Every structure is written in structure tokens, then in C-alpha cells.
Amino acid sequence: MIQTPYLLFLGDAQDGLAAKVAQGIKDWRPENAAGQFRLPDCNTSVGLPDLTLEEAKAAGARTLVIGVANRGGYISNAWKEVLVEALRMGFDLASGLHNLLRDEDELVAAARVNGRTLHDVRVPSVAYPIANGVKRSGKRCLAVGTDCSVGKMYTGLAMDAEMRKRGMKSTFRPTGQTGILITGGGVPLDAVIADFLAGAVEYLTPDNDDDHWDHIEGQGSLFHVSYSGVTMALVHGGQPDALVLCHEPTRAHMRGLPDYQQPALEQLRDTALHMARVANPACEVAGISVNTQHLSEAEAVAYLSDVEARMGLPTVDPFRHGAGRLVDALAQI
């Protein structure tokens, strides 16, 4: 088990999206977040107190969590200095990067000498099967996005929380490092060998009660040339009964791809639903989740209203305004 509370390491993150792991933990498990640690050239914050390692230790923090999800998932030399010092001071380390802590000789040596633990949450711990497409009992909702990092995880967490508040049967099923760090379990899907991706999603969402909903954490985008493969595995392996379309309206281009534009919500609806019905012909689009964090309240309300009128689907920002209308839509499926 990863020991809490956490000191969230933001490193030299250049924007809020780069620090989305830390932001997710702070938003959904604030009781586990003692503070943040930033290098001098960090350009973002998750709104927690800036603590030195000494201050965090005095505040009771037990694990330094790398809260950065940079492109390629690497650990820089500047980070290593802080991470080694943290181990010397008695912190464990936790990371969801592709660049594993256990592959860094300096960190392994420091952990061994100081009796600390390195937690790599992006390492599959199960021999996942190849998908078989057999229909499973229970119900499943999958968030699919026009781009990466548009709020798919937040949508699933918000819908799960709303269902639990209503006394409904519901489970959030994490498929990425942030969700795993928030909930303590899940499948690090983008680290699974390609042939077993869809099978891993089947494993994660097994047979369940007929009135139980699994909220599957979405990844990537069918329209993102870098990460569409993992999205396709979720669409087929998840066999969703419902899709929620996710969008962030202020982007100038696809995340990390300046030559590519996001698809229209209509294009996402038609493409995702067509592919989802390969594995579950009864799949429906339940609603639309819009990440309005960069809009004012008035701008957000106007945008949501316009999209809902155009698409004919309940359209909300579930983190800002609540997920009730999306849950109401699922109740009709």
C-alpha cells in the first residue's frame, strides 16, 4: 500500500495539464494531499501550500508522489536530485510515469540504503487475457473525448460519486496512473502489451449485478494519432452500454499535435458510437461532459446551453455543476 498523506511533486511542469496527476489527487482525495513541491521553473500550481521536504516531513507527509504526466513520461536529472534527497529523508516515492523508478539506479540505491519503497503504479500486475467479446452482465459507461486530457476521468469520478450518493450500485474503474493513485487500484492500460489491451478492460469490468454501473476511465481519443490505440481497446473491451462525450472548448489544437484539430462533437458521437456497437449493438450516447475550467460562469452556462440545443443531449460540466443530469440519462438506458 502507498502510504499517505502525499507530498505532490510538480517538478518543472509548464502548464496545468502537465500536472494533471497532482491536480486529480488534490481534487478527489484532498485528505491525502499535504502540499506541493515545485522546482524554480515550474509554471503551474494545484493550489496547495508550497512545502520544502523538511516542512512536508514535519507535516506528516509519507510519500512523495510524482504528480507530473509529461510527454514520454521521463525522469529528468533535475528531478532526481530532489527524489534522492526525499528518499534520504525517509519518504517513499510513487510514480505513474513510463520511465520507471525501479529502472533508475540512483533511486534504487537510495531506496535500499534508506529502507524506503519505490511504487511504480504504471506496471501491469496481472497476466491479462486476450479479449473474447463475450457479453457480460451489469452495465458500463465509458467516457470518450475529442482530445486527451479533456476531463474523462473527472466525468467518471463525478458520475460514480453521484450514483453512490443516490444509493445506486456503482464503481469507478481506473485505467490510468492518476485514477490508480486516487482509488488504490485499476489497470495501467497504456503499459499493457497491445494484444492484451481489450482483454485487460474486460478483466477490469467483469460480470456484475444487472443494475450495477461501471464507470470506465477513458484514455486518449479516437482522433489523436498518438494515443488512439488505447481508446479503441476501451471502446471494444469495455462493451459500454453508454458513452459520454467529453470536450474542452478552448483548445487551439490537439494536445501535443499543433497540426491537428479536434473533431466536432457530432463527429466524435458518430465515430465512437459506430465502433462501440461492434461489441455492444445496444450502446447509446447518454450525454456530453464539457470541461469549462477556462470559461467564466456566464460563458460556461451559455456554451453548455448552445451545445445541448445543437446536440439534443444533456450537456454539463460535472465537476463544476454536478453530474446529476448525466446520471439521470443513464437511468433511462
Contacts in CASP RR format, 6 or more apart in sequence:
PFRMAT RR
TARGET T0000
AUTHOR 0000-0000-0000
METHOD contacts of the structure
MODEL  1
MIQTPYLLFLGDAQDGLAAKVAQGIKDWRPENAAGQFRLPDCNTSVGLPD
LTLEEAKAAGARTLVIGVANRGGYISNAWKEVLVEALRMGFDLASGLHNL
LRDEDELVAAARVNGRTLHDVRVPSVAYPIANGVKRSGKRCLAVGTDCSV
GKMYTGLAMDAEMRKRGMKSTFRPTGQTGILITGGGVPLDAVIADFLAGA
VEYLTPDNDDDHWDHIEGQGSLFHVSYSGVTMALVHGGQPDALVLCHEPT
RAHMRGLPDYQQPALEQLRDTALHMARVANPACEVAGISVNTQHLSEAEA
VAYLSDVEARMGLPTVDPFRHGAGRLVDALAQI
2 63 0 8 1.000
2 65 0 8 1.000
2 92 0 8 1.000
2 94 0 8 1.000
2 119 0 8 1.000
2 121 0 8 1.000
2 181 0 8 1.000
2 184 0 8 1.000
3 62 0 8 1.000
3 63 0 8 1.000
3 92 0 8 1.000
4 31 0 8 1.000
4 32 0 8 1.000
4 62 0 8 1.000
4 63 0 8 1.000
5 31 0 8 1.000
5 32 0 8 1.000
5 33 0 8 1.000
5 34 0 8 1.000
5 59 0 8 1.000
5 60 0 8 1.000
5 61 0 8 1.000
5 62 0 8 1.000
5 63 0 8 1.000
6 25 0 8 1.000
6 32 0 8 1.000
6 33 0 8 1.000
6 34 0 8 1.000
6 35 0 8 1.000
6 61 0 8 1.000
6 62 0 8 1.000
6 63 0 8 1.000
6 64 0 8 1.000
6 65 0 8 1.000
6 94 0 8 1.000
7 34 0 8 1.000
7 35 0 8 1.000
7 36 0 8 1.000
7 37 0 8 1.000
7 51 0 8 1.000
7 53 0 8 1.000
7 56 0 8 1.000
7 61 0 8 1.000
7 63 0 8 1.000
7 64 0 8 1.000
7 65 0 8 1.000
7 86 0 8 1.000
7 91 0 8 1.000
8 22 0 8 1.000
8 25 0 8 1.000
8 26 0 8 1.000
8 33 0 8 1.000
8 35 0 8 1.000
8 36 0 8 1.000
8 37 0 8 1.000
8 46 0 8 1.000
8 48 0 8 1.000
8 65 0 8 1.000
8 67 0 8 1.000
9 22 0 8 1.000
9 36 0 8 1.000
9 37 0 8 1.000
9 64 0 8 1.000
9 65 0 8 1.000
9 66 0 8 1.000
9 67 0 8 1.000
9 68 0 8 1.000
9 79 0 8 1.000
9 82 0 8 1.000
9 83 0 8 1.000
10 19 0 8 1.000
10 22 0 8 1.000
10 36 0 8 1.000
10 37 0 8 1.000
10 38 0 8 1.000
10 39 0 8 1.000
10 42 0 8 1.000
10 44 0 8 1.000
10 45 0 8 1.000
10 46 0 8 1.000
10 67 0 8 1.000
10 68 0 8 1.000
11 37 0 8 1.000
11 38 0 8 1.000
11 39 0 8 1.000
11 42 0 8 1.000
11 68 0 8 1.000
11 78 0 8 1.000
11 79 0 8 1.000
11 82 0 8 1.000
12 39 0 8 1.000
12 41 0 8 1.000
12 42 0 8 1.000
12 76 0 8 1.000
12 78 0 8 1.000
12 79 0 8 1.000
13 19 0 8 1.000
13 38 0 8 1.000
13 42 0 8 1.000
13 43 0 8 1.000
13 44 0 8 1.000
13 68 0 8 1.000
13 70 0 8 1.000
14 42 0 8 1.000
14 43 0 8 1.000
14 44 0 8 1.000
15 43 0 8 1.000
15 44 0 8 1.000
16 23 0 8 1.000
16 44 0 8 1.000
17 149 0 8 1.000
17 255 0 8 1.000
18 44 0 8 1.000
18 68 0 8 1.000
18 69 0 8 1.000
18 70 0 8 1.000
19 44 0 8 1.000
19 46 0 8 1.000
19 67 0 8 1.000
19 68 0 8 1.000
19 69 0 8 1.000
20 69 0 8 1.000
20 149 0 8 1.000
20 178 0 8 1.000
21 65 0 8 1.000
21 66 0 8 1.000
21 67 0 8 1.000
21 68 0 8 1.000
21 69 0 8 1.000
21 96 0 8 1.000
21 177 0 8 1.000
21 178 0 8 1.000
21 181 0 8 1.000
22 33 0 8 1.000
22 36 0 8 1.000
22 46 0 8 1.000
22 65 0 8 1.000
22 67 0 8 1.000
22 68 0 8 1.000
23 46 0 8 1.000
24 46 0 8 1.000
24 153 0 8 1.000
24 154 0 8 1.000
24 178 0 8 1.000
24 179 0 8 1.000
24 182 0 8 1.000
25 32 0 8 1.000
25 33 0 8 1.000
25 65 0 8 1.000
25 67 0 8 1.000
25 178 0 8 1.000
25 181 0 8 1.000
25 182 0 8 1.000
26 33 0 8 1.000
26 46 0 8 1.000
26 47 0 8 1.000
26 48 0 8 1.000
27 154 0 8 1.000
27 319 0 8 1.000
28 157 0 8 1.000
28 182 0 8 1.000
29 182 0 8 1.000
33 46 0 8 1.000
33 48 0 8 1.000
34 48 0 8 1.000
34 51 0 8 1.000
34 56 0 8 1.000
34 59 0 8 1.000
34 60 0 8 1.000
34 61 0 8 1.000
35 48 0 8 1.000
35 49 0 8 1.000
35 50 0 8 1.000
35 51 0 8 1.000
35 56 0 8 1.000
35 59 0 8 1.000
35 61 0 8 1.000
36 45 0 8 1.000
36 46 0 8 1.000
36 47 0 8 1.000
36 48 0 8 1.000
36 49 0 8 1.000
36 50 0 8 1.000
36 51 0 8 1.000
37 50 0 8 1.000
37 51 0 8 1.000
37 52 0 8 1.000
37 53 0 8 1.000
37 56 0 8 1.000
37 64 0 8 1.000
37 82 0 8 1.000
38 45 0 8 1.000
38 50 0 8 1.000
39 78 0 8 1.000
39 79 0 8 1.000
39 82 0 8 1.000
51 59 0 8 1.000
51 61 0 8 1.000
53 64 0 8 1.000
53 82 0 8 1.000
53 85 0 8 1.000
53 86 0 8 1.000
53 89 0 8 1.000
53 91 0 8 1.000
54 89 0 8 1.000
56 64 0 8 1.000
56 91 0 8 1.000
57 89 0 8 1.000
57 90 0 8 1.000
57 91 0 8 1.000
61 91 0 8 1.000
62 91 0 8 1.000
62 92 0 8 1.000
63 91 0 8 1.000
63 92 0 8 1.000
63 93 0 8 1.000
63 94 0 8 1.000
63 119 0 8 1.000
64 82 0 8 1.000
64 83 0 8 1.000
64 86 0 8 1.000
64 91 0 8 1.000
64 92 0 8 1.000
64 93 0 8 1.000
64 94 0 8 1.000
65 93 0 8 1.000
65 94 0 8 1.000
65 95 0 8 1.000
65 181 0 8 1.000
66 75 0 8 1.000
66 79 0 8 1.000
66 83 0 8 1.000
66 93 0 8 1.000
66 94 0 8 1.000
66 95 0 8 1.000
66 96 0 8 1.000
66 97 0 8 1.000
68 97 0 8 1.000
69 96 0 8 1.000
69 97 0 8 1.000
69 177 0 8 1.000
69 178 0 8 1.000
70 97 0 8 1.000
71 256 0 8 1.000
72 97 0 8 1.000
72 98 0 8 1.000
72 99 0 8 1.000
73 97 0 8 1.000
73 98 0 8 1.000
73 99 0 8 1.000
74 97 0 8 1.000
74 98 0 8 1.000
74 99 0 8 1.000
75 83 0 8 1.000
75 95 0 8 1.000
75 97 0 8 1.000
75 99 0 8 1.000
75 101 0 8 1.000
75 104 0 8 1.000
80 104 0 8 1.000
80 106 0 8 1.000
80 107 0 8 1.000
83 93 0 8 1.000
83 101 0 8 1.000
83 107 0 8 1.000
83 110 0 8 1.000
84 106 0 8 1.000
84 107 0 8 1.000
84 110 0 8 1.000
86 93 0 8 1.000
87 93 0 8 1.000
87 107 0 8 1.000
87 110 0 8 1.000
87 111 0 8 1.000
87 114 0 8 1.000
87 116 0 8 1.000
88 110 0 8 1.000
88 114 0 8 1.000
90 114 0 8 1.000
90 116 0 8 1.000
91 116 0 8 1.000
92 116 0 8 1.000
92 117 0 8 1.000
92 118 0 8 1.000
92 119 0 8 1.000
93 101 0 8 1.000
93 107 0 8 1.000
93 111 0 8 1.000
93 116 0 8 1.000
93 117 0 8 1.000
93 118 0 8 1.000
93 119 0 8 1.000
94 119 0 8 1.000
94 121 0 8 1.000
94 181 0 8 1.000
95 101 0 8 1.000
95 118 0 8 1.000
95 119 0 8 1.000
95 120 0 8 1.000
95 121 0 8 1.000
95 122 0 8 1.000
95 177 0 8 1.000
96 120 0 8 1.000
96 121 0 8 1.000
96 122 0 8 1.000
96 177 0 8 1.000
96 180 0 8 1.000
96 181 0 8 1.000
96 188 0 8 1.000
97 122 0 8 1.000
97 177 0 8 1.000
98 122 0 8 1.000
98 190 0 8 1.000
98 191 0 8 1.000
100 120 0 8 1.000
100 122 0 8 1.000
100 123 0 8 1.000
101 107 0 8 1.000
101 108 0 8 1.000
101 118 0 8 1.000
101 119 0 8 1.000
101 120 0 8 1.000
102 108 0 8 1.000
102 118 0 8 1.000
102 120 0 8 1.000
107 118 0 8 1.000
108 118 0 8 1.000
110 116 0 8 1.000
111 117 0 8 1.000
111 118 0 8 1.000
121 177 0 8 1.000
121 180 0 8 1.000
121 181 0 8 1.000
121 188 0 8 1.000
122 176 0 8 1.000
122 177 0 8 1.000
122 188 0 8 1.000
122 190 0 8 1.000
122 191 0 8 1.000
123 188 0 8 1.000
123 191 0 8 1.000
124 187 0 8 1.000
124 188 0 8 1.000
124 191 0 8 1.000
124 192 0 8 1.000
124 200 0 8 1.000
126 187 0 8 1.000
126 200 0 8 1.000
126 203 0 8 1.000
128 187 0 8 1.000
128 192 0 8 1.000
128 196 0 8 1.000
128 199 0 8 1.000
128 200 0 8 1.000
128 203 0 8 1.000
129 196 0 8 1.000
129 199 0 8 1.000
129 202 0 8 1.000
129 203 0 8 1.000
130 195 0 8 1.000
130 196 0 8 1.000
130 198 0 8 1.000
130 199 0 8 1.000
131 198 0 8 1.000
131 199 0 8 1.000
131 201 0 8 1.000
131 202 0 8 1.000
131 236 0 8 1.000
131 237 0 8 1.000
132 199 0 8 1.000
132 202 0 8 1.000
133 198 0 8 1.000
133 202 0 8 1.000
133 236 0 8 1.000
133 237 0 8 1.000
133 239 0 8 1.000
133 279 0 8 1.000
135 239 0 8 1.000
135 280 0 8 1.000
136 202 0 8 1.000
136 205 0 8 1.000
136 206 0 8 1.000
136 207 0 8 1.000
136 208 0 8 1.000
136 239 0 8 1.000
137 207 0 8 1.000
137 208 0 8 1.000
137 209 0 8 1.000
137 210 0 8 1.000
138 207 0 8 1.000
138 208 0 8 1.000
138 209 0 8 1.000
138 210 0 8 1.000
138 211 0 8 1.000
138 212 0 8 1.000
138 213 0 8 1.000
138 214 0 8 1.000
139 208 0 8 1.000
139 210 0 8 1.000
139 211 0 8 1.000
139 212 0 8 1.000
139 213 0 8 1.000
139 214 0 8 1.000
139 241 0 8 1.000
139 242 0 8 1.000
139 330 0 8 1.000
139 333 0 8 1.000
140 205 0 8 1.000
140 213 0 8 1.000
140 214 0 8 1.000
140 216 0 8 1.000
140 238 0 8 1.000
140 239 0 8 1.000
140 240 0 8 1.000
140 241 0 8 1.000
140 242 0 8 1.000
141 156 0 8 1.000
141 159 0 8 1.000
141 213 0 8 1.000
141 214 0 8 1.000
141 215 0 8 1.000
141 216 0 8 1.000
141 240 0 8 1.000
141 241 0 8 1.000
141 242 0 8 1.000
141 243 0 8 1.000
141 244 0 8 1.000
141 286 0 8 1.000
141 330 0 8 1.000
142 216 0 8 1.000
142 218 0 8 1.000
142 234 0 8 1.000
142 235 0 8 1.000
142 238 0 8 1.000
142 240 0 8 1.000
142 242 0 8 1.000
142 243 0 8 1.000
142 244 0 8 1.000
142 276 0 8 1.000
143 151 0 8 1.000
143 152 0 8 1.000
143 153 0 8 1.000
143 155 0 8 1.000
143 156 0 8 1.000
143 215 0 8 1.000
143 216 0 8 1.000
143 217 0 8 1.000
143 218 0 8 1.000
143 243 0 8 1.000
143 244 0 8 1.000
143 246 0 8 1.000
143 289 0 8 1.000
144 152 0 8 1.000
144 218 0 8 1.000
144 221 0 8 1.000
144 222 0 8 1.000
144 231 0 8 1.000
144 234 0 8 1.000
144 235 0 8 1.000
144 243 0 8 1.000
144 244 0 8 1.000
144 245 0 8 1.000
144 246 0 8 1.000
144 268 0 8 1.000
144 272 0 8 1.000
145 152 0 8 1.000
145 218 0 8 1.000
145 220 0 8 1.000
145 221 0 8 1.000
145 222 0 8 1.000
145 245 0 8 1.000
145 246 0 8 1.000
145 247 0 8 1.000
145 268 0 8 1.000
146 221 0 8 1.000
146 223 0 8 1.000
146 245 0 8 1.000
146 246 0 8 1.000
146 247 0 8 1.000
146 248 0 8 1.000
146 262 0 8 1.000
146 263 0 8 1.000
146 264 0 8 1.000
146 265 0 8 1.000
146 268 0 8 1.000
147 220 0 8 1.000
147 221 0 8 1.000
147 223 0 8 1.000
147 224 0 8 1.000
147 247 0 8 1.000
147 248 0 8 1.000
147 251 0 8 1.000
147 254 0 8 1.000
147 255 0 8 1.000
147 262 0 8 1.000
148 220 0 8 1.000
148 221 0 8 1.000
148 224 0 8 1.000
148 227 0 8 1.000
148 254 0 8 1.000
148 255 0 8 1.000
149 248 0 8 1.000
149 255 0 8 1.000
150 221 0 8 1.000
150 246 0 8 1.000
150 247 0 8 1.000
150 248 0 8 1.000
150 291 0 8 1.000
151 246 0 8 1.000
151 248 0 8 1.000
151 289 0 8 1.000
151 291 0 8 1.000
151 319 0 8 1.000
152 217 0 8 1.000
152 218 0 8 1.000
152 219 0 8 1.000
152 220 0 8 1.000
152 246 0 8 1.000
152 289 0 8 1.000
153 174 0 8 1.000
153 176 0 8 1.000
153 178 0 8 1.000
153 179 0 8 1.000
153 217 0 8 1.000
153 218 0 8 1.000
154 289 0 8 1.000
154 291 0 8 1.000
154 318 0 8 1.000
154 319 0 8 1.000
155 244 0 8 1.000
155 246 0 8 1.000
155 289 0 8 1.000
155 318 0 8 1.000
155 323 0 8 1.000
155 326 0 8 1.000
156 172 0 8 1.000
156 215 0 8 1.000
156 217 0 8 1.000
156 244 0 8 1.000
156 318 0 8 1.000
156 323 0 8 1.000
157 172 0 8 1.000
157 182 0 8 1.000
157 215 0 8 1.000
158 318 0 8 1.000
158 319 0 8 1.000
158 322 0 8 1.000
158 323 0 8 1.000
158 326 0 8 1.000
159 170 0 8 1.000
159 213 0 8 1.000
159 215 0 8 1.000
159 244 0 8 1.000
159 318 0 8 1.000
159 323 0 8 1.000
159 326 0 8 1.000
159 327 0 8 1.000
159 330 0 8 1.000
160 170 0 8 1.000
160 171 0 8 1.000
160 172 0 8 1.000
160 213 0 8 1.000
160 215 0 8 1.000
161 323 0 8 1.000
162 318 0 8 1.000
162 322 0 8 1.000
162 323 0 8 1.000
162 324 0 8 1.000
162 326 0 8 1.000
162 327 0 8 1.000
163 169 0 8 1.000
163 170 0 8 1.000
163 213 0 8 1.000
163 327 0 8 1.000
164 170 0 8 1.000
166 327 0 8 1.000
168 211 0 8 1.000
168 213 0 8 1.000
168 327 0 8 1.000
169 208 0 8 1.000
169 209 0 8 1.000
169 211 0 8 1.000
169 212 0 8 1.000
169 213 0 8 1.000
170 212 0 8 1.000
170 213 0 8 1.000
170 214 0 8 1.000
170 215 0 8 1.000
171 208 0 8 1.000
171 212 0 8 1.000
171 213 0 8 1.000
171 214 0 8 1.000
171 215 0 8 1.000
172 179 0 8 1.000
172 183 0 8 1.000
172 215 0 8 1.000
172 217 0 8 1.000
173 186 0 8 1.000
173 187 0 8 1.000
173 204 0 8 1.000
173 205 0 8 1.000
173 214 0 8 1.000
173 215 0 8 1.000
173 216 0 8 1.000
173 217 0 8 1.000
174 180 0 8 1.000
174 182 0 8 1.000
174 183 0 8 1.000
174 184 0 8 1.000
174 185 0 8 1.000
174 186 0 8 1.000
174 187 0 8 1.000
174 217 0 8 1.000
175 186 0 8 1.000
175 187 0 8 1.000
175 188 0 8 1.000
175 189 0 8 1.000
175 201 0 8 1.000
175 204 0 8 1.000
175 216 0 8 1.000
175 217 0 8 1.000
175 218 0 8 1.000
175 219 0 8 1.000
175 234 0 8 1.000
176 186 0 8 1.000
176 187 0 8 1.000
176 188 0 8 1.000
176 189 0 8 1.000
176 190 0 8 1.000
176 217 0 8 1.000
176 219 0 8 1.000
177 188 0 8 1.000
179 185 0 8 1.000
179 186 0 8 1.000
179 217 0 8 1.000
180 186 0 8 1.000
180 188 0 8 1.000
186 204 0 8 1.000
187 200 0 8 1.000
187 201 0 8 1.000
187 203 0 8 1.000
187 204 0 8 1.000
189 197 0 8 1.000
189 200 0 8 1.000
189 201 0 8 1.000
189 219 0 8 1.000
189 230 0 8 1.000
189 233 0 8 1.000
189 234 0 8 1.000
190 219 0 8 1.000
190 227 0 8 1.000
190 230 0 8 1.000
192 200 0 8 1.000
194 229 0 8 1.000
197 229 0 8 1.000
197 230 0 8 1.000
197 233 0 8 1.000
198 233 0 8 1.000
198 236 0 8 1.000
198 237 0 8 1.000
198 238 0 8 1.000
199 233 0 8 1.000
199 237 0 8 1.000
200 233 0 8 1.000
201 216 0 8 1.000
201 233 0 8 1.000
201 234 0 8 1.000
201 236 0 8 1.000
201 237 0 8 1.000
201 238 0 8 1.000
202 237 0 8 1.000
202 238 0 8 1.000
202 239 0 8 1.000
204 216 0 8 1.000
205 214 0 8 1.000
205 216 0 8 1.000
205 237 0 8 1.000
205 238 0 8 1.000
205 239 0 8 1.000
208 214 0 8 1.000
213 330 0 8 1.000
216 234 0 8 1.000
216 238 0 8 1.000
216 240 0 8 1.000
218 231 0 8 1.000
218 234 0 8 1.000
219 227 0 8 1.000
219 230 0 8 1.000
219 231 0 8 1.000
219 234 0 8 1.000
220 227 0 8 1.000
220 228 0 8 1.000
220 230 0 8 1.000
220 231 0 8 1.000
221 227 0 8 1.000
221 228 0 8 1.000
221 231 0 8 1.000
221 254 0 8 1.000
222 228 0 8 1.000
222 231 0 8 1.000
222 232 0 8 1.000
222 235 0 8 1.000
222 268 0 8 1.000
222 271 0 8 1.000
222 272 0 8 1.000
222 275 0 8 1.000
223 254 0 8 1.000
223 260 0 8 1.000
223 262 0 8 1.000
223 263 0 8 1.000
223 267 0 8 1.000
223 268 0 8 1.000
223 271 0 8 1.000
224 231 0 8 1.000
224 254 0 8 1.000
224 255 0 8 1.000
224 257 0 8 1.000
224 260 0 8 1.000
225 257 0 8 1.000
225 260 0 8 1.000
226 256 0 8 1.000
226 257 0 8 1.000
232 275 0 8 1.000
235 272 0 8 1.000
235 275 0 8 1.000
235 276 0 8 1.000
235 279 0 8 1.000
236 275 0 8 1.000
236 276 0 8 1.000
236 278 0 8 1.000
236 279 0 8 1.000
237 279 0 8 1.000
238 279 0 8 1.000
239 279 0 8 1.000
239 280 0 8 1.000
240 276 0 8 1.000
240 280 0 8 1.000
240 283 0 8 1.000
241 280 0 8 1.000
241 282 0 8 1.000
241 283 0 8 1.000
241 284 0 8 1.000
241 333 0 8 1.000
242 283 0 8 1.000
242 284 0 8 1.000
242 285 0 8 1.000
242 286 0 8 1.000
242 329 0 8 1.000
242 330 0 8 1.000
242 333 0 8 1.000
243 269 0 8 1.000
243 272 0 8 1.000
243 273 0 8 1.000
243 276 0 8 1.000
243 283 0 8 1.000
243 284 0 8 1.000
243 285 0 8 1.000
243 286 0 8 1.000
243 287 0 8 1.000
244 285 0 8 1.000
244 286 0 8 1.000
244 287 0 8 1.000
244 288 0 8 1.000
244 289 0 8 1.000
244 326 0 8 1.000
245 265 0 8 1.000
245 268 0 8 1.000
245 269 0 8 1.000
245 272 0 8 1.000
245 285 0 8 1.000
245 287 0 8 1.000
245 288 0 8 1.000
245 289 0 8 1.000
245 313 0 8 1.000
246 288 0 8 1.000
246 289 0 8 1.000
246 290 0 8 1.000
246 291 0 8 1.000
247 262 0 8 1.000
247 265 0 8 1.000
247 268 0 8 1.000
247 288 0 8 1.000
247 289 0 8 1.000
247 290 0 8 1.000
247 291 0 8 1.000
247 307 0 8 1.000
248 290 0 8 1.000
248 291 0 8 1.000
248 294 0 8 1.000
249 290 0 8 1.000
249 291 0 8 1.000
249 292 0 8 1.000
249 295 0 8 1.000
249 303 0 8 1.000
250 294 0 8 1.000
250 295 0 8 1.000
251 262 0 8 1.000
252 258 0 8 1.000
253 259 0 8 1.000
253 260 0 8 1.000
253 261 0 8 1.000
253 262 0 8 1.000
254 260 0 8 1.000
254 261 0 8 1.000
254 262 0 8 1.000
263 271 0 8 1.000
265 288 0 8 1.000
265 307 0 8 1.000
265 311 0 8 1.000
266 311 0 8 1.000
269 285 0 8 1.000
269 311 0 8 1.000
272 285 0 8 1.000
273 283 0 8 1.000
273 284 0 8 1.000
273 285 0 8 1.000
276 283 0 8 1.000
277 283 0 8 1.000
284 333 0 8 1.000
285 313 0 8 1.000
286 313 0 8 1.000
286 314 0 8 1.000
286 326 0 8 1.000
286 329 0 8 1.000
286 330 0 8 1.000
286 333 0 8 1.000
287 313 0 8 1.000
287 314 0 8 1.000
287 315 0 8 1.000
287 326 0 8 1.000
287 329 0 8 1.000
288 307 0 8 1.000
288 308 0 8 1.000
288 311 0 8 1.000
288 313 0 8 1.000
288 314 0 8 1.000
288 315 0 8 1.000
288 316 0 8 1.000
289 315 0 8 1.000
289 316 0 8 1.000
289 317 0 8 1.000
289 318 0 8 1.000
289 326 0 8 1.000
290 300 0 8 1.000
290 303 0 8 1.000
290 304 0 8 1.000
290 307 0 8 1.000
290 315 0 8 1.000
290 316 0 8 1.000
290 317 0 8 1.000
291 317 0 8 1.000
291 319 0 8 1.000
292 299 0 8 1.000
292 300 0 8 1.000
292 303 0 8 1.000
292 304 0 8 1.000
292 317 0 8 1.000
292 320 0 8 1.000
293 319 0 8 1.000
293 320 0 8 1.000
295 303 0 8 1.000
300 317 0 8 1.000
300 320 0 8 1.000
304 315 0 8 1.000
304 316 0 8 1.000
304 317 0 8 1.000
305 315 0 8 1.000
307 315 0 8 1.000
308 314 0 8 1.000
308 315 0 8 1.000
313 329 0 8 1.000
314 325 0 8 1.000
314 326 0 8 1.000
314 328 0 8 1.000
314 329 0 8 1.000
316 322 0 8 1.000
316 323 0 8 1.000
316 324 0 8 1.000
316 325 0 8 1.000
316 326 0 8 1.000
318 324 0 8 1.000
318 326 0 8 1.000
END
